[in-house]
Amino acid sequence: VYSGVSTWFAAFKDDELVGTVLLYDGLSIPSLFSTGDSEVLARIIDFAYPQLPSRMFFHVADKNAELFFGRFTVDGLHTKMRLVVDSDSFVKRVFPDKVVSLGHRDVGDLKELYRYYPDNFFDPYQLGNGHYHGIRDGKKLVAVAGAHLVNKSDDIAAIGNVLTHPDYRGRGLGAAVTGTLLEQIFKVVSRASLDVQASAGPTIELFKYLGFKEHSRHLEGYISK
């Protein structure tokens, strides 16, 4: 499903994969992800540079950030915390039965709600995996949680785009939609992860309430050539 929007750059040593850079072009702004040590990534980035777009979102380990500072103009830089949970550590709570599944018929309402989260990574194709849940107040969609992907072969799901309308926060709706999402996901895979701004204390506590624990930290932002 991602082959048409993904370009991989890789380095090998003695037939062993030692570093990768992924350019993902399936969202409104291209996104760049990297793994490997600094020396290897420097070579990959220099090789890939002519093929990269003029502006990208990027995700990088703290130790490798200097590689981008020297080659791109960087803005909007912030620290993200990766949280993880599995089916054994998930704390199942009692949630209201007003949580509903969302599908392609709800795209308009989702886009309206995500206006309050301009840096979201929502794309309608994600609804095809069947793992988007929301809460409505009447006809108005006021909370949502979804999965970017559910990978059965690697036994993991990537959760994201969790959002509650500003007028409805503090009522437990975020926990309700995320908890319901996890209940459904753990019927298919046994692990899930998500990224959250490291400075977002209340949001982090919400996820810990469901059993999430910190796994790692990294930097995200935007780079321009």
Number of C-alpha atoms within 10 A of each C-alpha: 6 9 9 9 12 15 15 14 15 20 16 11 9 6 7 8 11 15 21 20 19 16 23 20 17 16 12 11 14 19 21 22 16 21 17 19 14 16 11 17 22 18 14 19 20 12 13 15 14 10 11 16 15 12 16 21 21 20 20 21 18 12 11 19 15 12 16 16 12 9 15 15 12 19 13 9 14 13 19 20 20 18 21 23 23 19 17 10 13 21 17 14 13 9 14 12 9 12 20 15 19 21 18 13 9 14 16 10 14 22 15 13 20 20 11 13 15 9 10 16 15 20 15 13 13 18 22 12 13 17 22 26 24 27 24 13 10 7 8 13 17 23 28 30 28 26 26 21 16 21 14 11 7 10 13 20 24 16 24 21 20 23 23 26 18 11 8 13 13 10 10 14 23 25 23 25 28 26 25 25 24 28 16 14 21 18 9 14 19 18 22 23 19 22 21 18 17 16 12 11 10 10 17 19 13 15 20 18 16 19 19 22 19 15 13 12 18 19 19 23 17 20 22 15 13
